[in-house]
Amino acid sequence: MQPAVETKSLTRVFHPKKKKEGKSVTALDSVDLTVERGELFGLLGPNGAGKTTMLKILSTLLLPTKGTAHVAGYDVAKDFYEVRRRINMISGGEISGYGLLTVRENLWMFSQFYGIRNEIAFRRIDEMLELFGMTDKKNEKVRTLSTGQRQKMNVIRGFVTDPEIIFLDEPTLGLDVNASRVIRSYIVDWVRKKDANRTVLLTTHYMAEADELCDRIAIIDGGKILACDTPKNLKKLVRMNRTFKLDVTLMQDKSSLGSIKGVENFTFIDDSEKELTSLKFVLTDESAVSDIVSLVLGRGAKILSLQKTEPTLEDVFIKMVGRGFE
Amino acid sequence: MTETWLLRNLRAVRGRAYPRIVGANRELSWVFFDVTLPLLTVAAYAYIYKFMNAPSELIGFVILGGAMTAFWLNILWSMASQLYWEKETGNLSLFMIAPISRMSILAGMAVGGLFFTTLRAASTMIIGVVVFGIALDMSQPLMLISVFVVTMIALYGMGMMFASLYLMFGREAYHVSNLMTEPIYLASGFYFPVKLLGFWAAAGASIIPITLGLDALRQLFYPVTGTQYQFLSADIELAILAVLCLVFILLSKLSLDYMEKLGKQTGRLTLRWQ
């Protein structure tokens, strides 16, 4: 069976409408990627990394500038109709549909674009509304829904057509913990359904979401794939190094912390409300800790806690990209 | 073309027509904005004709024209701008990734818009006829239906073409809509027989299907006065309208294909800020 997704030297360049409006932007730069059937695959990267462009090409909304992309064995540029029959897409923060229609009517309308018979469409819609705890909302007008309810409806819209491959572009963006949990849980159950051979390609910039959900993850930045492996193997890339988290009283001057010998990467978050600075170090040499402590104390800050942490995807990302998401 | 493909597209037409057929009638404010307000314009013209002791058929002309303005406004402000709004709300990309012909989406919009507007136009027409006590000749029902149906297909074909063009031109297209409202009321003879503009002006205005459709309907509803003021005979107008149907539907398909190609090349289909 053909892979769910296969790209070769996939490149996408956006040109400005007029030359004076700026330079061309290379959103994807010679990307080679294979996603096997049955995988829950994550594309992890910051805003502007090229994740959404990748999904737009795979879902036939954009043409590649160079290279090829195949979905379910079909070329997205030439056999786009065959691709469309097999896919669907959901984006976070999407406001699709019509506010005057009810939730059930909206979902039915979108199912009609896939030619689904009424009895099948309504059965699936009702089942999914039940699963998402939205049955009581089915006859409510869409414009009355909360953001979370609306996103749940969007997720149902994407899955109700029973695609072979679904593209999820930041599906939990801006949602509260409960709504995100319901959606994540559904995605995992859907892709793991026995013999269904379903594939999910998920883009996110939530590291924990990618870690929790994905079989494999590709880290993308500047239009290039920097690493692609299972979350476990990706974390091994930074296992040789040590990650330390240091909470100190609010520290204004953090200069030269990153240049201490043995420090490979250094990030920090200031919380002025709690009067706290969280420092995070990836060290190649643990003896650097004493130099860090000395420097922190020398700047007049008090150490509140010191923790040695297991590597996270964020550490992997920082190692690969050389900076955090923020 | 397989049966499955055809069925899928017919279902898509039904699906896209639904929000306009059902959803748009859920708020009863349309009775005021889409029926009562146009009736006020019609009444103004009707009283001018009354004041001038013009034949009552001319008041019928105005009522018919007033009812037809609903279709023209629907084309300009709903049909033509709809794809642009669908892009802004994020629906367009969902339409585009669906395994259907894009013409089915436009056809659904047209069918829904036609139903929605016919309801409003018929209300204006009925109330106008009752209030001003105007008689209508219904002796040629088949011809009446043919002219109305062919006019609407040509008109909504034009609207489908506009939808793609407006999407390509973005917000600028709103100026076109503004420019095409009152001037077309004048050029197409919504409130008077278009013949009065002279042959060449009327011929130029005939590119808007409603010009010929309205002239033909007036001839059919008012055989004596309508024929006296006719631009061309109703038969010829019907034939021209049939040609316009084909032309506009073909042009709408071509412009839609071009718009999709351009969108996929430049990203303008899916990127809201472009």
Interface residues (C-beta under 8 A of the other chain):
Chain A: F14 H15 K17 K56 S59 T60 L61 L62 L63 Y81 R84 R85 I87 N88 M89 S91 E94 I95 S96 G97 Y98 L100 L101 E105 W108 M109 F110 S111 Q112 F113 Y114 G115 I116 R157
Chain B: T4 L7 R8 N9 R11 A12 R14 G15 R16 Y18 P19 V22 G23 A24 R26 E27 T89 G90 N91 S93 L94 F95 M96 I97 A98 P99 I100 I105 G263 K264 Q265 T266 G267 L269 T270 Q274
